[in-house]
Amino acid sequence: MKKIGIVLNKIDDNTIVVFIKILKINKKQNIQYFKVKKILVDTSYFNPIKGNLIEITKTRPLSKKKNFIITRILNT
């Protein structure tokens, strides 16, 4: 399950916060809206900076809140 998001903040040497927008559809009222999520991501092999567009993938739990790793950096 791959997702694309923007780097918001760097917490540690190996952890960043990623901002993801998800499009939701309400079929009953025929409305489209965005839902926003902040996800903690492990950065073992990559070194992104704030504002980079990255692609993340779900993995096994790495800590209590980290379940994603970076697969590639799309925008530098």
C-alpha positions as CSV (number, residue, x, y, z in Angstrom):
1,M,0.0,0.0,0.0
2,K,1.9,3.1,-1.3
3,K,1.0,6.6,-0.3
4,I,2.4,10.0,-1.3
5,G,2.9,12.8,1.2
6,I,4.9,15.9,2.1
7,V,7.5,16.0,4.9
8,L,6.4,18.3,7.7
9,N,8.9,17.9,10.4
10,K,12.0,15.9,11.5
11,I,11.6,14.4,15.0
12,D,14.8,12.3,15.4
13,D,17.6,11.0,13.3
14,N,15.4,8.2,12.0
15,T,11.8,9.6,12.3
16,I,9.9,12.3,10.3
17,V,6.2,13.4,10.2
18,V,4.5,13.1,6.8
19,F,1.3,15.0,5.8
20,I,-1.1,13.0,3.7
21,K,-4.4,14.1,2.0
22,I,-7.0,11.4,1.3
23,L,-10.0,12.1,-0.9
24,K,-13.3,10.9,0.6
25,I,-16.7,10.7,-1.1
26,N,-20.0,11.0,0.6
27,K,-22.3,9.1,-1.7
28,K,-25.6,10.1,0.0
29,Q,-25.0,13.8,-0.3
30,N,-22.8,13.5,-3.4
31,I,-19.9,15.5,-1.8
32,Q,-16.2,15.1,-2.2
33,Y,-13.9,16.2,0.6
34,F,-10.3,15.8,1.8
35,K,-9.2,14.1,5.0
36,V,-5.8,15.0,6.5
37,K,-3.5,12.6,8.3
38,K,-0.1,12.9,9.9
39,I,2.0,9.7,9.8
40,L,5.3,8.9,11.5
41,V,7.8,7.4,9.0
42,D,11.2,5.7,9.4
43,T,14.1,7.2,7.5
44,S,16.8,4.6,7.7
45,Y,18.1,4.8,4.1
46,F,16.9,8.2,2.9
47,N,17.6,11.7,4.2
48,P,14.6,13.9,3.2
49,I,14.3,17.5,4.2
50,K,11.2,19.6,5.1
51,G,8.9,20.1,2.1
52,N,10.0,17.1,0.1
53,L,7.4,15.0,-1.7
54,I,8.0,11.3,-0.8
55,E,6.4,7.9,-1.4
56,I,5.9,5.7,1.7
57,T,5.0,2.0,2.1
58,K,3.4,0.2,5.0
59,T,5.6,-2.4,6.8
60,R,5.7,-4.3,10.1
61,P,5.5,-2.2,13.3
62,L,8.9,-0.5,13.9
63,S,7.7,1.2,17.1
64,K,4.5,2.1,18.9
65,K,3.4,4.6,16.2
66,K,5.8,4.0,13.2
67,N,4.5,1.6,10.6
68,F,5.8,3.2,7.4
69,I,9.1,3.5,5.6
70,I,10.3,5.7,2.7
71,T,10.5,4.0,-0.7
72,R,11.7,7.0,-2.7
73,I,11.9,10.8,-2.8
74,L,9.9,12.3,-5.6
75,N,10.7,16.0,-5.3
76,T,13.9,17.5,-3.9
